């Protein structure tokens, strides 16, 4: 049985042994191995789990092989972003995925099991950080970038709303049917 570190959304950690993780069910069974725990076994709902770190830690692949792996960004619902090289042997289940990862400056290959309920998405990247320097600096200083993005999107919407229309708008059903708009007047 693989040993795992279970990281919950509230920051609690649990050391456990589990049967093979497949994410076929919305729960995992675990034999609890925490030294200070009174529990022996647990059934853990995946919605409570942020990620599982499998104890399998290995050397990263050689650089030439690592360059064939995908660059990815795991965006978690809590705002955390994990950027890593992702191995080709990803296993996706119904309720989550298992990925071999090596962080950009990482010195080890780790296996992560992440329920989909803790992710906004996993994005394949062209390059490690494509944000402008000002945005990277603002993020490091703690400035909420999402506010700037929202202002930019709202300004764009407002400018498009003031565009002149070429023709009168046809009722929605007429446009769907392909009918011409009614003559003006």
Helices and strands as residue ranges (DSSP letters): E 2-8, E 13-18, E 27-32, E 41-45, G 46-48, E 49-58, H 63-66, E 70-76, E 81-86, E 91-92, E 96-103, E 109-115, G 116-118, E 119-124, H 133-141, H 145-161, H 172-177
